[in-house]
Amino acid sequence: MRYIAAVTNIGGQKEVERVKDVLIKSNNILEAFGNAKTNRNDNSSRFGKYMDINFDFKGDPVGGHINNYLLEKLLSGAQENMLNDMNLSRDPRAYKFINQGGDHKVASLNDKQDFRGVMDAMKATGFSVDEISTAWQVVAAVIHLGNVEFVGEDQASVANQAESASIGKMLQVSREDVEKALCSRVIAAGGNVVDKHLNVAESTYAGQAFAKAMYERLFSWIVGKINDAIDPKHGGYVSKNTVIGVLDIYGFEIFDNNSFEQFCINYCNEKLQQLFIELVLKQEQEEYMKEGIEWQHIDYFNNKVICDLVELPHKGVFAILDEACLNVGKVTDEVFLDAMSKKLNKHDRFSSRTNNPADKTLEHHRDFRIKHYAGDVTYSVIGFIDKNKDTLFMDFKRLLFNSANPVIKSMWPEGKTSVTETTKRPVTAGTAFKISMIALVENLASKTPFYVRCIKPNEVKSPVLFDETRVQHQVMYLGLMENVRVRRAGFAFRMPYDRFLKRYKLICNETWPNYRGQVIDGVKVIIDQQGFSSDVKYGKSKIFIRSPQTLFSLEQAREEKMPCIVLFLQRMSRGALARKRARGMRAVYLIMRRYKRYKLRCYSLACLSRFGNARNMKDFGKGVQWPKPPHSMRPTVELLKRAHLRWRAFMILSKIKESERPVVRLKVMAGDVLVGKRIDWGVKRNWEGNYLATTKDNSTTADFVSQVNGLKSKDGFSRVLFSSFVKKTNKFSKSADRGIVITDKFIYKVDPKKKFKPMGKGTPMTEVTGMSVSPGKDQLAIIHLSGGNDLVVCLENPALEERVGELVGVVTSHMHKILKRDLKVNITKSATCSLGGKQRTVTVKETAVNGGPAFKKEGDSLVLMWPNA
């Protein structure tokens, strides 16, 4: 049971786990109520048990059922208050039913620990608190019954009423009713009800029968409760499932004094031996005959003759015993023995002193002997009649049916029968046992048997002694000799041809992977190639192998080939899985590719519907919102947007004359810097650039052109980008009227009063690091130079035009062209510059004086006074 529990329920189902727990713990309960200490065993089963275990399709236990056969402790483990409630003491020697077997203690057992284990098992199995209490109360009542004493001769009465009161308390009936049931019985005759008083012997016998019946009913009720807990229908498993049956039953018994119980037990073993013969020995020989295998026939003893001796109707021992019990008048055990001696006089397996007077080992009027398969057993007939009748008066059944305890009441349903109602005679104990044994054998015959034979080495419970005589006896009555002889004379292994070929075809190249011919021919090819032809026989449907060594060799050859087969299967399975995965991946990529095309097509159509008429739009689609692109197309859409911007620029520029495009380019460069940051940057006027070469600004243009041509020849620049009159300040904060000329290589300061003579060498354009302008309408412009002496000017012109934007456009455009980077331009009300290596702050202030712009010093800062008119 523990093995089944350990290897099952891998999935952790709660119902399967519950069934496993009940199956294991139920054994504790059955052992507690059904086992006892005997002379041969400290924990001997005094009942037979057959358990069916139901398994589902996964091999997990889902339920079971227990049958018990021929049922034949509480004080040490119980708590003190529990013993007090049951009117019991902790000393077992105070109770007759317990102190008859000698020492009640077993050194290998811990009664307190076992008691706690039984209590826990009963709770886990589903017993309620009231049901557990009732079970112990019935046990206590049985113990008290053993101590009841009777007085009086012809009319018995209870001498110790404290015991009958305790019994009534435990069974929840009145003390008077208990004593009445023990000392009298109710007889209904001719419609009249009569109380018949019992004598002391009859009352004692009735009390013992009552105790046995109560304990037997309790045990059967416990088995029924366990069966309810492990019923497969409890967990919803009502379909067909696999069953394993486990039989745990008593062995053959030969004592110095053998009575009715030993007779039943040995009859049970005869039936099981007969089944063993039929299932193992007989089937073995019959299979050889069926398959046409020639072999030496082995004679074995068939014990059917002994089973018939016991169970045959009208002629068997049980039938003779029942007939004696049914006779009218006083029937004694001697009468039963005489009846057997007459009817079984000629049976060679039965003997008594009557039909074998020379046998001095048999006592007259007491003993008879049966020659069992396990040996001769002498039985004493004393008690056979009483034990077979096992008479329990209806008074006891009615007493317990009327108990106030519903559990006890449910154990005795026949107690509801009226006193005057006629009832059938109950089946005798022997007949009931015979019927149960026949049913058990029929059940076992429907299963595939597997035997576990237990050999007891000695009678003194020692682990180091080996009693050879005792062991030989067990080997004989277990039928092991016949089994070994049949196996030795026959074949150790047999298997159907198709299964053999499937299992061993891999060890032969001619049969692997598939054999195309007849199955038996494939088997012969394997055997011939391995060289075992002399050790096998071929039947009609099976191959028979005589020696185990041949089978071991076949298995070893199979194990040697198995790694190659496993690798081959792994290679094929991995290849198949890889191909399947590749097909799946190709399908995934195909779907992705088609889906991307679909999304691209949808996006393209959406763009086409929105920008299809962009050429005819005033802003060429600038105000059109782009559709939301798929995630994978976002980088591409950014390229499309940039392409659209370039197309818009192209469309806009296509309307501008070629000669005007350089000015437009300058305005774009200036706009990128100044739009939204400066109030006015001259975008609406025409930008001319070289204003000092025009008569609009300069009346002496000839002098300016002459000086520029000289500088061009000297310094080698190509053209003038920008020129204008300016108000300039220096590091001494002095203002002067000057002219500024910006070429493609240098920046020049010229003096208008000296015919535009250059004031020193030109500043290379590569030294320009940035510009600063104000956000207002003033014409302040600061060109930052890397030498630490910035050019701080205010642009002037007669027309008062805005030219700061043009200057910014010219400088930033040219610097981007030569340096391949954007020039930093600061638009701020308070600009910082460097004059003479010192940091100065330049601000703009408006003034009402209309004398023109002028720089003034305020502390360490410079202020451009800009006329507001």
ABEGO torsion letter per residue (X at the ends): XAAAAAABGAAGBAAAAAAAAAAAAAAAAAAAAABBBBAABABBBABBBBBBBBBBAAGBBAEBBBBBBGBXXAAAABBAAAAAAAGBBABAAABAAAAAAEBABBAABBAAAAAAAAAAAAAAAGBBAAAAAAAAAAAAAAAAAAABBBBEBABBBBABAAAAAAAAAAAGBBAAAAAAAAABBBBBBGGBBBBBBBBAAAAAAAAAAAAAAAAAAAAAAAAAAAAAAABAAAAGBABBBBBBBBBBBBBBBBBABBBAAAAAAAAAAAAAAAAAAAAAAAAAAAAAAAAGBBBBBBBBBBAAAAAAAAABBGABAAAAAAAAAABBEBBBAAAAAAAAAAAAAABAABBBAAABAABAABBBGABBBBBBAAEBBBBBABGAAAAAAGBBBAAAAAAAAABABAAAAAABAAAABBAABBBBBBBBAAAAAAAAAAAAAAAAAABBBBBBBBBBABAAGBAABBBAAAAAAAAAAAGAAAAAAAAAABBABBBBAAAAAAAAAAABAAAOABBABBAAAAAAAAAAAAGAAAABBBBAABBBBABAAAAAAAAAAAAAAAAAAAAAAAAAAAAAAAAAAAAAAAAAAAAAAAAAAAAAAAAAAAAAAAAAAAAABAAGGAABBBBBBBAAAAAAAAAAAAAAAAAAAAAAAAABBAAAAAAAAAAAAAAAAABGABABAGAABBBAGBAAABAAABABAAAAAAAAAAAAAAAGBABBABBBBBBBBBAAGBBBBBBBBBBAABBBBBBAAAGGBBBEBBBBAAABAEBBBBABABABBBBBBAAGBBBBBBBBBAAGBBAAAAAAAAAAAAAAAAAGBBBBBBBBABBBBBBGGBBBBBBBBBBABAAEBBBBBBEABBBBBBBAX
